[in-house]
């Protein structure tokens, strides 16, 4: 079985390992193998409903700008639970082949707009100009990698899910 090293730092909340960085080898994740394992479906369902419970709690607590839109579909719930940082999105944008995209306006200005605003989706779905969201989603699809591209999938959902008008006002 293949192994992968994970590395993480534990928050310092007064615990014995607080502030320490831990490294450990764990079984590497392989989707094809995983989905055929006994209890894989149960594991995913439990994880899914734990994420749903967290989102519902955040809605009721008025926490983390979480709202009903995050529960409008399975895609929305997954996207809310699988976060990408602004740096990860910026790095993804830098690695794109922009020649794949078809622009209706000046290409350089459009790329600059995308590189400035798409990373902000890591913090708020309201951060991208509403009138440009669908077009930006089309461009993301054009520059996405063939096959699995988790950041493109994340951006697609963030750009195409419905936004309540109140959300845009709250972001001001």
Secondary structure, DSSP 8 states (H G I E B T S, - for coil): --EEEEEEE---SSSTTTT-EEEEEEE---HHHHTTSTTHHHHHHHHHHHHHHHHHHHHHHT-TT--GGGGSSHHHHHHHHS---HHHHHHHHHT--GGG---SS-HHHHHHHHHHHGGGGGT-GGGS-GGGHHHHHHHHHHHS-SS--HHHHHHHHHHHS---HHHHHHT-
